[in-house]
Amino acid sequence: MFDRHAHARLLRLARGFPVVVLTGPRQSGKTTLARAAFPSHAYLSLEDPDVRERVAADPRGLLMSRHRGGLLIDEVQRVPALLSYLQTALDAGSAMGRVVLTGSQNLLLSAAVSQSLAGRAAYLELLPLAYAEAPSVFDALSLDEWLVAGAYPALFDRDVAHADWHASYIATYVERDVRQLSRIADLAFSARRAALPADAT
């Protein structure tokens, strides 16, 4: 694991807010950083379909059973309704840093958190590696190689061609996220259209 500069700030925010929201691009190292910073928190990944289904079916039960000991929820934007239940749990009293949320779709996550957890949550954005976080890695590359390769951690902790990794990243994450955002935009448009008088459509 790379020594991320955001680690110290993440811990500092957790001392002053009940909820810390860690956002950033996919594969920037959010889950690795959060699990290292909060090893005693119960961990749930909403990327897993079975976990997502259980959480969506009983969000209140999840929070009541696991929230007290600290909870780390990965990709929380997959079940946005959970945030409303989290607000109720926090209103009942909660220690600082008790809940850590990660998410990759910043536009959706920021809107949901702002609505449900205003004043209770701190934000931290984690970007790919900075030079100071992995100088030995970047010093081995020329400037042109660095610009082509990028700075995602996965590029440097496995034996993979940079072009292959980027192609997979776009196909796996970017295209999927764009489709999800497009579906939400279509739903919003449909809702506005349905609300118009019949003669206006």
N, C-alpha and C positions, 0 to 999 in steps of 0.2 A: 504493500500500500504506500502511496506517495504521502508525504507530509504536507497536508493541505493547510494553507494559511487560514482558511475559513473555520478550521476546527476550534480555535480559541474564541472566535467571535460567536460561533454557534453555542458554545458553553456559556458565554457571557449573556447572550440573549435568553437562554434558558433559566438564568437566575432572576430575570426580571419580568418574564411573561409566562402565563400558564401554557400557551401554545406557541411553538416555533414552527414556521412554515419554510421548508427548504425547497426552493424551486431551481430551475435551470434546465438546459438542454438534456435530452436523453443521453445516457452513457457518459455524463460529465462526472459521475462518481458520487451522486447524492446518497444512494443507499449505503454504499461502503462507508462514507463519512458519517452518516447518521448512526449506523449500527456500531461503529467504533466509538463514537462520542457518548452513546447511551446504551451500553451493553446490557444493562439490567431491565430495559424497557421490553415489554412483550411486543413481538414483531408480527405484523400482518401485511401481506402483499395483496393488494386488490387487483393485481394483474392475474392472479390465479382465479380461474372461473369458479371453482367450488367455494373459495373463501369469499369472493365477491358476492356470490349468491347467498351465502349465510349472513353476511353483513347487511345486504339489502333487505333480507327477510326480517332481521331482528337487530336493528342498529342500537336500540336502547339496551337490549340484553348484552350486546358486546361491550358497550361502554360501562355498564354497571359491573360486569364481571371482571374486566381487565383494566379499566381506567385507573383504578386506585393505585396500582403498582407501577404505573408509567406505561405509556402506549406509543409505539412507533408504527404509523400507518403509511405504507408505501403506495404511491400513485392514487392518492385520495380522490382525485378528480373523477375516477371511475365510478364512484358512488357519492355524488355531491350531496344527496339528501342526508348523509351521515353528519354533515356539518351542523345542521339544525339541531340534531339530537345532542351533538357535542356542546352546543351553546347551553342547553339545559343542564347538562352534567357540570359544566363549569360554573353556572350560576349557583349550583348547590355547594360550591366550594371546591377549590383545587389548589394544590401546591404549584409553585412555579416550575416550569419545564416538564410538567407531567405528560403533556401530549406533544409529540413531534410528528409533523405531516410532511410528506414529500410529494411533489407533483411535477410533471413535465410540461403540461399545457398551461403556460402561465396566464394566458388571457382568461381561460375558463376558471382556473383555480383562484386567481386573484379576485374575480368578481364574486365567486361563491364565498370565499373567506371574508371579504369586505362586508358582505351582507350579513353573514351569520356570526362572525367573531370580531367585529370591530372593537378595537380597544383591548382585546384579549390576546391578540396574536402579533408576533414579530416576524418579519420576513428576512430571508437571507437567500441571495441568488448565488448558486455555484456554477461557475463557468469552467471550461476545460483548463488544463494545466497552464499555469504561468511559468515563465522561465525560472523564477526563483524557487519554484516547487520541485523542479527536476532539472537542475543545471547540467548534471552529467549526461542526461539523455539528450538535451538540446545541443550541448557542446559537441556531441558526436555527429551532428548534422550540419551541413552547410545551410546558409540562409535560404537558398532556393529549395533545398530538401525539406526544411522546416515549414516553409510556406505551403508546399504541396502536401506534406503529411498532415498538418494540423496538430492539435494538441490534446486530443481525447486520450484519457489514460489507457484505454484498451489497446491503442496502437502500439504501446510500448511495454505491455506486460504479457504479450503473446506473440507467437511467430506467425504473422499475417502480413500480406502485402497491403500497403496503404490503400491502393486503388480498390482492392477487393473489399476491404473493410468499409470504405466510404460507400461503395455501391450497395452493400448489404444494409448499411445504416439508412440510406435513403429509401430502399425498398421496404424495410421492416418498420421503421419508425416514422419518417417524415410523411410518406404517402398515407399511412394509416391515420396519423394525426390530422392531416389535411382533410381526409374523408370524414373524420368525426366532426371537425369544425364545420365542414360543408353541410353535413346532416343537420347540425344544430341551427345553422343559418336558414336552411330550408324549412325547418320546423317553425322558426320564428316568423318567417315570411308567410307561411301557411296560416299561422295563428292570426297575424294582422289582417290577412286577406279575409279570413272567415269572420272577423269582427266587423267588416265593412257592410253597409247596407247592400241589399241585392242589386240595386240599380247602380251602385258605385263600382261594381266588379264587372 
